[in-house]
């Protein structure tokens, strides 16, 4: 049987099992099966893609490791789980951001999407101001 079909089937089984356990209220098993989905997709990437990007590969590996930590998190101290998991997620996303930014032409983006950038900046400022008004009475 083809490795790819086997891994896709395994990912689908993990997803269905995750949904079933989530609906049944079994959080530990649902999280365990959810944690297996991304590493399966990572294995598919390494098997199928011939020319791999080092930064995207690093993103997938670090993200998968952090997801797999969900399985062992009940057995390790909370602080170690929290800081290690978040450090892995942050490192993974930094690699992904670098992968995206290294191929981006900022002059092109600014020239062709100036209005969009101004609108998005204005919306961001508005959202931050609204959130500050909501949070300030409670701080």
C-alpha positions as semicolon CSV with decimal commas, in nm:
position;residue;x (nm);y (nm);z (nm)
1;X;0,000;0,000;0,000
2;X;0,118;0,351;-0,078
3;X;0,271;0,535;0,220
4;X;0,084;0,853;0,133
5;X;-0,256;0,686;0,127
6;X;-0,175;0,514;0,455
7;X;-0,077;0,842;0,621
8;X;-0,381;1,026;0,483
9;X;-0,602;0,744;0,612
10;X;-0,432;0,763;0,951
11;X;-0,483;1,141;0,964
12;X;-0,853;1,100;0,880
13;X;-0,893;0,828;1,143
14;X;-0,722;1,055;1,398
15;X;-0,955;1,340;1,305
16;X;-1,271;1,129;1,330
17;X;-1,153;0,978;1,658
18;X;-1,075;1,327;1,787
19;X;-1,428;1,445;1,704
20;X;-1,588;1,136;1,861
21;X;-1,394;1,172;2,186
22;X;-1,457;1,548;2,190
23;X;-1,832;1,491;2,159
24;X;-1,815;1,219;2,425
25;X;-1,644;1,461;2,663
26;X;-1,315;1,271;2,694
27;X;-1,072;1,562;2,677
28;X;-0,748;1,367;2,726
29;X;-0,809;1,121;2,442
30;X;-0,949;1,387;2,211
31;X;-0,640;1,602;2,267
32;X;-0,414;1,301;2,213
33;X;-0,569;1,222;1,876
34;X;-0,571;1,590;1,778
35;X;-0,200;1,601;1,861
36;X;-0,132;1,320;1,612
37;X;-0,285;1,500;1,312
38;X;-0,013;1,763;1,253
39;X;0,281;1,519;1,288
40;X;0,109;1,297;1,032
41;X;0,080;1,590;0,792
42;X;0,447;1,668;0,861
43;X;0,544;1,313;0,765
44;X;0,339;1,350;0,446
45;X;0,532;1,667;0,364
46;X;0,869;1,496;0,414
47;X;0,766;1,195;0,205
48;X;0,602;1,381;-0,085
49;X;0,798;1,702;-0,132
50;X;1,132;1,657;-0,305
51;X;1,265;2,013;-0,275
52;X;1,207;2,102;0,089
53;X;1,242;2,447;0,239
54;X;1,460;2,431;0,550
55;X;1,259;2,697;0,732
56;X;0,919;2,550;0,650
57;X;1,050;2,206;0,748
58;X;1,169;2,354;1,077
59;X;0,827;2,509;1,129
60;X;0,654;2,176;1,075
61;X;0,892;1,986;1,303
62;X;0,876;2,237;1,590
63;X;0,498;2,272;1,562
64;X;0,462;1,892;1,559
65;X;0,682;1,856;1,867
66;X;0,472;2,111;2,053
67;X;0,154;1,931;1,950
68;X;0,295;1,596;2,064
69;X;0,368;1,749;2,404
70;X;-0,009;1,746;2,462
71;X;0,013;1,370;2,503
72;X;0,273;1,383;2,780
73;X;0,159;1,709;2,942
74;X;-0,032;1,539;3,227
75;X;0,292;1,368;3,333
76;X;0,526;1,669;3,340
77;X;0,521;1,982;3,558
78;X;0,288;2,255;3,438
79;X;0,562;2,521;3,413
80;X;0,783;2,301;3,196
81;X;0,490;2,210;2,973
82;X;0,379;2,572;2,943
83;X;0,716;2,731;2,870
84;X;0,852;2,453;2,651
85;X;0,533;2,424;2,447
86;X;0,504;2,798;2,395
87;X;0,876;2,830;2,311
88;X;0,832;2,560;2,047
89;X;0,525;2,733;1,901
90;X;0,698;3,074;1,896
91;X;1,012;2,929;1,737
92;X;0,803;2,750;1,477
93;X;0,613;3,065;1,384
94;X;0,935;3,268;1,367
95;X;1,070;3,020;1,113
96;X;0,746;3,043;0,915
97;X;0,750;3,424;0,922
98;X;1,112;3,425;0,804
99;X;1,024;3,185;0,521
100;X;0,747;3,419;0,407
101;X;0,943;3,742;0,447
102;X;1,255;3,625;0,263
103;X;1,060;3,592;-0,060
104;X;0,848;3,906;-0,022
105;X;0,915;4,224;-0,217
106;X;0,817;4,504;0,021
107;X;0,841;4,777;-0,243
108;X;0,586;4,591;-0,455
109;X;0,353;4,545;-0,158
110;X;0,372;4,911;-0,057
111;X;0,322;5,034;-0,416
112;X;0,028;4,809;-0,499
113;X;-0,145;4,778;-0,162
114;X;-0,092;5,118;0,002
115;X;-0,464;5,182;0,058
116;X;-0,511;4,835;0,202
117;X;-0,222;4,887;0,443
118;X;-0,360;5,223;0,559
119;X;-0,705;5,073;0,619
120;X;-0,564;4,773;0,804
121;X;-0,347;4,999;1,019
122;X;-0,647;5,219;1,103
123;X;-0,854;4,913;1,193
124;X;-0,574;4,779;1,411
125;X;-0,549;5,109;1,599
126;X;-0,927;5,113;1,643
127;X;-0,935;4,756;1,775
128;X;-0,656;4,828;2,024
129;X;-0,832;5,141;2,147
130;X;-1,162;4,954;2,192
131;X;-0,989;4,671;2,377
132;X;-0,814;4,919;2,605
133;X;-1,148;5,082;2,688
134;X;-1,297;4,742;2,767
135;X;-1,005;4,625;2,980
136;X;-0,916;4,951;3,161
137;X;-1,205;4,942;3,414
138;X;-1,097;4,594;3,523
139;X;-0,727;4,666;3,568
